[in-house]
Amino acid sequence: MKKKLTANLGLKILAVLFSVAIWFIVININDPVDKQVFRNIPVEILHEEAVINAGKVYEILDGTDVIDVTVWAKRSILDTLGEENIIATADMQEINFMDTMVRIKLSTNKYSNRLESIGSSTENMLVSIEDLKREQFVISVAPIGEPAEGYIIGNISTDQNAVSVSGPESIVSQVDRAEVSVNAEGLTQDIRTNVSIRLYDKDNKPVEDVNLKKSLDQVLVTLEILETRRVPLGLTFTGEPADGYALTGVVESNPSTVQIAGKGSTIRNISQIDIPDSVLDVTGCIGNLVETVELKQYLPDNVIIAEPDFNGKATITVHIEREITSRIAIDTNEVTIRGVPENMEARIESPEDIVNITVRGLSDHVSALNEAEIAARINLEEYMARNNITELEPGSYEMPLVLNLPEGIRQEEDVSVQVIISDTAAEHNNEE
């Protein structure tokens, strides 16, 4: 029996090997090893915090975080694999900050132990490493367009005043300001709206980079819209100029009117901006009084100056000139005597018919004075009241001569004339 088993041993072994070969051939014909390319496989970044914790940031270069992966395996296996089964990772813990490459590791989540091999178009992910920079920027608001005619933009506010920006130092250093834009075209009332924050460099160009991170993407902006109105200044003054000087009556203001703004009900009740007379005190002045006034302190609450190019100050000039004197001649025969008691008569007794009186006033007024139009009077009732006289007795009295002068002209001196009071009834009885 043993001899039978060992007989032709070589032929038997050869037959087995031949059978195995035939089996392999059949298998490979029916299920051969092949390759398949899976394109645009994203590389998963592992342990990103390792870079951040080191105070650095990274940027992937040349699109090396998306690769093509080739898998070699039996056709039966390849037919069951999809892109979702391909795993590509780059571990940032392995990075050398002096280097620019991170090794890409490849695997599958299916049949990983039955693959012949796996490879990719890129073995390393290329990165740029920079210092991390953080900076805070005040958020400014830039209105676009103008409100409707008769309206202006008032107060502008945001629910957040600043935004923190972080990223590569080279990029963050380009940022000059953070800004939001709000459309104000044709507005007649307040608006509240959420607006995206944009970053700009010194040349007013947007700074945009995928590696820039903002602490806020949007802010809530409130835009106040105010109604405008142009009003004059209400000017009054107090005091008297120095002796020998007088007000001309001219008060100038530059500007003479001001555009103000506020909410409708408030602004519509304002007809002028009143400047207190204490501001324009001409006491003792020997020339024009010039005062610069900060107008906003005299505005009602919640009302503002609506002219952006106006500094809010008005220069007010109260004109004061030196007075001059002039002598005018009064014909005593033309003097009117008033208040003569019943049964009395009064007449002026003067050695001369002409009395000269000095008057004072501004040059323009005095120069325009027409002596022929000046009326002179004596008022007996005023004389009696001033001197506590209840009844005039016949006799001679020295009474002041009062001139009826135009406005701006005053009598410089008191001039008295003798007035003779006589009893007409007594004279009549004597005649009888």
C-alpha positions, 0 to 999 in steps of 0.5 A, spaced: 500 500 500 505 504 501 508 503 495 502 505 491 502 511 495 509 513 493 509 511 486 509 516 481 510 521 487 513 526 482 508 526 477 503 527 483 506 533 486 506 536 479 499 534 478 497 538 484 501 544 482 498 544 476 491 544 479 493 550 483 496 554 477 489 552 473 485 555 479 489 561 480 488 562 472 481 561 473 480 566 479 484 571 476 480 571 469 474 571 473 476 576 479 483 580 476 486 585 480 485 592 478 486 599 479 481 605 480 482 612 481 477 616 486 478 623 484 477 630 488 478 626 495 478 632 500 484 631 505 481 631 513 485 636 517 487 632 524 489 636 530 488 643 527 489 646 534 496 644 535 497 650 530 493 654 533 495 653 540 502 655 538 500 662 536 500 660 529 496 659 523 496 655 516 494 656 509 494 650 504 497 651 498 496 649 491 490 646 493 493 640 496 488 638 500 484 635 495 487 629 491 486 623 487 487 617 490 488 610 486 486 603 489 489 597 487 484 591 489 480 585 486 475 587 481 470 585 486 472 589 491 473 595 487 466 595 485 464 596 492 468 602 493 466 609 493 469 616 494 465 616 501 470 610 503 476 613 501 480 616 507 485 622 506 488 625 513 493 630 514 495 630 522 498 637 524 501 634 530 506 632 525 508 638 522 515 642 523 514 649 523 520 650 519 517 645 514 511 646 509 509 639 508 504 635 512 504 627 510 498 625 507 495 618 510 491 614 506 486 608 508 479 606 506 473 604 511 472 598 507 476 592 505 482 595 508 486 589 509 484 586 502 487 592 498 493 590 494 495 598 495 493 605 495 496 611 493 495 618 491 497 624 486 500 628 492 503 625 498 504 631 502 499 637 503 503 643 502 502 649 507 504 656 509 505 657 516 505 664 519 504 667 526 497 668 528 495 676 529 488 678 533 486 686 532 480 689 534 477 694 529 471 700 531 465 699 526 464 705 522 457 706 519 457 709 511 450 711 509 449 710 502 445 716 498 441 721 501 434 722 505 428 725 502 429 733 501 428 736 508 431 730 511 438 729 514 441 723 517 441 724 525 444 719 530 447 713 527 448 707 532 450 699 532 448 694 537 456 692 537 461 697 537 467 693 535 469 687 531 475 682 533 479 680 527 484 674 527 488 670 522 495 670 518 499 676 520 500 678 513 493 679 512 491 682 518 496 687 518 493 689 511 486 691 515 485 698 516 478 699 518 471 695 519 465 698 516 458 697 514 454 700 509 447 702 510 442 705 504 439 711 506 436 714 499 430 717 500 428 715 507 423 720 511 423 715 517 428 711 522 430 704 520 433 698 523 437 693 519 442 687 520 448 689 515 454 685 514 461 687 516 466 688 511 474 689 512 478 695 508 485 697 507 488 704 507 487 704 499 479 703 500 480 696 497 476 690 500 481 685 504 478 678 503 481 672 505 478 665 507 483 665 513 481 671 516 476 670 522 471 675 524 468 675 531 462 678 528 459 677 521 453 682 522 451 688 526 444 691 527 444 698 525 439 704 527 439 710 522 435 716 525 432 720 520 431 728 522 426 733 519 430 740 517 428 747 518 431 754 517 430 759 522 433 766 524 437 768 530 433 772 535 437 777 537 436 782 543 441 786 547 442 789 554 445 795 557 447 802 554 454 804 551 459 809 554 457 816 554 457 820 548 456 813 544 449 810 541 447 804 538 445 805 531 440 800 531 443 795 526 445 788 529 448 783 524 449 776 525 453 771 520 450 767 519 443 770 519 439 764 519 441 756 521 438 750 518 436 745 524 434 738 525 430 734 529 423 730 530 417 733 526 413 735 532 419 739 536 422 742 530 416 745 527 415 749 533 421 753 533 421 759 529 428 762 531 434 761 535 433 766 541 440 769 544 439 771 551 440 779 551 446 777 557 450 775 551 450 782 548 451 787 553 453 793 550 454 797 557 460 802 557 462 800 549 465 805 545 465 801 539 462 795 535 460 790 540 462 783 537 461 776 540 462 769 537 456 765 540 456 757 540 449 756 538 448 749 540 447 751 547 441 755 545 438 749 542 432 746 545 433 738 547 434 733 541 435 739 536 441 739 532 445 744 527 443 740 520 449 743 516 455 739 516 460 744 513 458 749 519 462 750 525 456 752 529 458 758 531 455 765 529 459 772 529 454 777 532 455 785 531 452 790 535 453 797 531 455 803 536 458 809 533 460 816 537 455 821 537 456 828 535 452 835 537 449 840 533 446 847 535 439 849 532 436 855 532 429 856 535 424 862 534 421 863 541 415 866 537 413 859 534 414 855 541 407 852 543 405 853 550 400 847 553 396 846 559 394 854 560 389 854 565 382 857 564 382 865 565 389 865 564 394 866 558 401 865 557 407 868 553 414 868 552 418 874 554 425 873 551 430 879 550 431 875 543 427 871 538 432 866 537 434 861 542 440 856 540 439 849 543 445 843 543 442 837 540 446 830 540 445 824 536 449 819 531 452 823 525 447 820 520 441 822 524 444 829 526 446 831 519 439 829 516 436 834 521 431 839 518 430 845 523 424 847 520 421 841 522 423 841 529 417 843 534 418 847 541 413 847 546 412 849 554 407 844 558 405 848 564 401 842 567 408 838 566 411 844 570 406 844 575 407 837 576 414 837 577 414 842 582 408 840 586 404 846 584 397 845 584 395 852 581 399 857 577 399 864 580 400 870 575 407 872 575 413 870 571 416 863 571 422 860 568 420 854 564 424 849 560 423 849 553 422 842 550 423 840 543 420 835 539 426 831 536 426 825 531 428 818 534 435 818 535 436 825 537 436 828 544 436 835 547 443 835 550 442 841 555 436 844 558 434 851 556 429 855 560 425 861 558 421 866 562 414 865 561 409 870 563 402 868 566 397 873 567 389 873 569 385 875 563 379 876 568 382 881 572 385 884 566 378 885 563 375 887 570 380 893 570 379 895 563 371 896 565 
